[in-house]
Structures are given as structure tokens and as C-alpha cells.
Amino acid sequence: MPTALITGATAGIGAAFASRLAADGFDLVLLARNEERLTQTAKDLHDKYAVNTEVLVADLASEEGLVAAEERVRKGVDLLVNNAGFGNRGTFLNVPVSDELTMLRVHCEAVLRLTYAALPGMIERGRGGVINVSSAAAFATRGTYGASKAWVVSFSQGVSADIAGRSKGNVKVMALCPGFVHTEFHERAQMSTGDIPGFMWLEADKVVDAGLRDLRRGLVVSIPGAQYKAIIGVGKLVPRRLVGRLSSRAGRKYD
Ligand SMILES: NC(=O)c1ccc[n+]([C@@H]2O[C@H](COP(=O)([O-])OP(=O)(O)OC[C@H]3O[C@@H](n4cnc5c(N)ncnc54)[C@H](OP(=O)(O)O)[C@@H]3O)[C@@H](O)[C@H]2O)c1
């Protein structure tokens, strides 16, 4: 049985990855901070799909959590989903700098370190995949959040190119860039979502379907949903300053 390690596996997109991969026959390593939710998720998936489920209680904003996650990844995983992430409540200068740094640690340092831990074993075995969950915000201007997600895209593209010769295309690294998805994300960040039009919303299981399909097809950047493919495509033709002015405000109200 192949094994997948998913960070942030108890809610939203991570939980959707966990269900889908269990249904596909993957054994799972589920990582998050809340032990009770992790244990319940692991039990539910084991009971429903008869796969092995292991839990790893770890805070990816802490050195201890990062080391524990790296150690488990180095033992061997076939698919790594770097998904854990969050939004801070407010725009730059309205958020404590320590919270912005925590975001960089979870969105960037954890992604870098776990990818670094996963790839040598995958290359040696001649197969494997890393999905780094970025965001459509990577292509917009959206404070530290957008900047961290742009890093995830650029990092995934760079690593994918760097390993291409050694992995002969059998080890894949991909950035997954969803737009607005119904999850716990906005509530946790105390963002009000009332102004976001219905057509802009995606469902987590559809995002996961698109991501896994694009990984199989060998895409390095996956953008789920026709509406986001169009918006991001058009955005590339619009002057960067205008994109910045529009996207730094849209859908960015806090309760
Ligand atoms: N929802 C959207 O609209 C959207 C759009 C684009 C991209 N994304 C990205 O998608 C990813 C998943 O977000 P989501 O919307 O599914 O959010 P969510 O529903 O709030 O779930 C977040 C998950 O990450 C875990 N987590 C948060 N901080 C963590 C930490 N420091 N260490 C370990 N685990 C942590 C949470 O569990 P614990 O609290 O128990 O740790 C939870 O399992 C994020 O990277 C986010 O930036 C989301």
C-alpha cells in the first residue's frame, strides 16, 4: 500500500485529501495540532476505508513539530501533501509581526523542509509526488499571505525543474492553487465572506479531484476551476499595479 502524509488533515482541503486518498487505497499519516480531531479523523477513515491511519500531532510553527514531521517523512512516504495553512486577521501593520512570521514558517519553511525530507527517498525509489497547497492569491497582491503562496508556486516550479533529470519524470512536485474554498479557513481568520459572489466558491473535494488529476498529468501548477483559470489568465495581461489595487481589497474584509 502506498502511504500519503497530509499536513492539516483534519479540516477543509486537507480532510478532503485524506478521504479521497483513503478511498484510493493509500495508508495515511495525518498531521495537525488538535489531537482529538486527528484521532477521530483517523478512526473514521480507518473504519470506512480499511486503510492504516497514523496520527502525528505537530505544530508546524514550532521547531519541535517541524523536526517530528521531517523524521516521519524521511521514514518514507509516497505522496506528501503540504497543505496546513491559515490566514491572519487583518492587513499588514494591523497584524503583529510575530503572526506574519508564523505564517512564513508554516507556509514556506515547513513546505521547504518537508519537501527536502521527502524527495531523496522518492528519487531513490523512482516514484512519488509532492503537492504543495498554494492559492490563487499567489497570482494576486494579498499581503504576506499572497506573498507566501507566490513563494510556494515559485519554489515548486524550481524544485520540479531541479529534480527533473534525476527523477526521469517519475517524481512530481506540484503547486495547487485554489481560489475561495468552503472550509474553516475564513472563520478561523475572522474574514467576512458575504461579499464574495457564489460563482467564486469551490468545494474542497472538487479541488482535490482537480489537483490529483493534474499531478497525474504532470502539471507543475494546478489551478482548479474554469473561472479561476480565466481570471488568472486575464490577470497576467493586466498591468501589475492594477492587479495589486484590485486584488489587495477584494474579498478581504475582517469581522
Ligand atoms: N479555503 C480557502 O479559500 C483556500 C484558498 C486557497 C488556498 N487555501 C489553502 O489551503 C490550505 C488548507 O486550508 P483550508 O482552507 O482547508 O483551512 P482549514 O479548513 O482552516 O484547515 C486548516 C488545517 O490546517 C491545520 N493547521 C493549521 N495550522 C497548523 C499548524 N501550525 N501546524 C499544523 N497544522 C496546522 C488545521 O488543524 P489544527 O488547527 O488542528 O492544527 C486544519 O487541519 C491552506 O494552506 C490555505 O492557505 C485555502
The ligand as an ORCA input file, in Angstrom:
! r2SCAN-3c Opt
* xyz 0 1
  N     -10.154     27.904      1.997
  C      -9.716     28.670      1.004
  O     -10.445     29.514      0.462
  C      -8.297     28.474      0.499
  C      -7.990     29.016     -0.764
  C      -6.718     28.863     -1.261
  C      -5.767     28.173     -0.548
  N      -6.078     27.675      0.679
  C      -5.011     26.965      1.401
  O      -5.431     25.646      1.632
  C      -4.755     25.117      2.774
  C      -5.773     24.461      3.694
  O      -6.678     25.453      4.127
  P      -8.205     25.160      4.473
  O      -8.996     26.190      3.780
  O      -8.525     23.740      4.276
  O      -8.185     25.561      6.028
  P      -8.903     24.934      7.324
  O     -10.219     24.363      6.982
  O      -8.839     26.019      8.351
  O      -7.911     23.736      7.756
  C      -6.596     24.005      8.166
  C      -5.911     22.717      8.613
  O      -4.534     23.008      8.908
  C      -4.219     22.637     10.258
  N      -3.220     23.583     10.756
  C      -3.341     24.933     10.850
  N      -2.218     25.461     11.390
  C      -1.365     24.430     11.619
  C      -0.059     24.333     12.202
  N       0.578     25.412     12.677
  N       0.519     23.113     12.295
  C      -0.137     22.010     11.848
  N      -1.367     22.037     11.314
  C      -1.983     23.234     11.216
  C      -5.575     22.661     10.976
  O      -5.647     21.789     12.102
  P      -5.242     22.241     13.618
  O      -5.897     23.572     13.862
  O      -5.697     21.127     14.499
  O      -3.739     22.329     13.589
  C      -6.502     22.124      9.873
  O      -6.413     20.717      9.814
  C      -4.011     26.298      3.390
  O      -2.646     26.241      3.024
  C      -4.686     27.513      2.764
  O      -3.812     28.626      2.713
  C      -7.322     27.802      1.214
*
